[in-house]
Amino acid sequence: MKQLSLNIVNKSNSKIVASSSYDFKIELIKSIGSDDIQNILDISKDFSEIYGNRLILNNNNILKYFNDNTLPFIARYKKEIIGYIIGVPLEYFKQESWSHFDTNINKNNTIYTYAFFMKKQYRKKGGFSKTLKMIYLNWSKKKGFKYVSGHVIEGTSNKFSKKSEIIKIFPNWYGLNKPYEYYRRML
């Protein structure tokens, strides 16, 4: 199946930032290639039943989140992509009404966690998710960000560090009929 001909190379350009002797790797994607796009889209589709189609990656928006201006990381286990996390500077969302509740908008000090997905069989197994998140947070801090923010189901951010604060609760986030909290935490 041919897709995304807009300056897409065949092979992703990535940098391995962590690896284990068990063939587990975390890679920072510099540019996404056609070799990895379908795997990432498939993982994203797994979450459509939870988040709906509006919030998942697709052929039309994948390049918006996998580029040099974002922090997209993938987790590979035995050469297969099993998950990803994407951080985007908060200012990318300045046109979104929710972003104006954050007092850090236009300060260029906050990375927004756009997506954090792990294949079902690898969640809560082997520390894959935890390692991916830790690498992401460390790299965000190295890039000069002071805060990380995002939207999570209400009650989730209280499991984060004590440095977390809820900025606003949205009772019906993008039509999901569940309350989501917009949180911020210090890195």
Phi, psi and omega in degrees: 000121181272137181208160174045077179273001182284087177057031178268127176273166181290322186243135177297146173259112184222165177235126176286121182253347176200145177206159179234168178286354180263021178063038174249131182223147170247129181237138170270121181275122176271319171211136184278139179249163181297340179293336183248344186303309185298321178299316180293318178296323178295318177298318180297321180298328178302333183265000181296329179290338178270312189254356183079169183285341185290333187255005182261163176286146177212180182301332184277337185238357186299322180290337178294330185251342177248085180204181183293341183267000180239176175243081178264123178244143173240151174251129177242137174230122183052046176071003179256135175288123181247350180185170177205159174220137182233123174253137182228134176306136183308327184297339176300336185254020185296342176277346180279135183299325182297330185292338182283354173279347182267119181291350179270000179301136181072012175259353179054038181235007185233130173259129180263127178279101183286317183210142175216099184235140176225137177306143186308316184290349180251357178288139179054034181221127173069006180073016182299309182296315182298318180294316179300314180295318181297316178299315179302313181294319178296317178294322178300316179296318178299328180280000176098003177285142179259339184224155169237141179224172178173176177249129178222160177302139183309133180098349183284319186292343178289350176272350179280191181293165179292349179276007181272146174222147177269123180275316180200147173255129178255114187296333182218076185294114177047041175074017181277354179058031175222145176285133176242143177253139173265116184247162171220141176221148179284139177276000000 
